[in-house]
């Protein structure tokens, strides 16, 4: 049990270091890639939910809900970041 907790802590710290080193210009493409992976997770959890035994179907349902929340949140963050980088062109200001 201690090994699993230590492994989780090391992975969390390493993940934080990697994410904090990513320049802000790369965050939007990385979010788009993560949205695609979460979409695959949604499809996989739907397939497992359809074929799973009734006793463990709740686990596939939980995975489906969490992956959908991740996809929606990822699109929301991506849209916010794209708005942040959007610049007004001179043609737009003349109107």
Secondary structure, DSSP 8 states (H G I E B T S, - for coil): -HHHHHHHHHHHHHHHHHHHTS-GGGHHHHHHHHHHHHHHHHHHHHHHHHHS-TTTHHHHHHHHHHHHHHHHHHHHHHHHHHHHH----HHHHT-
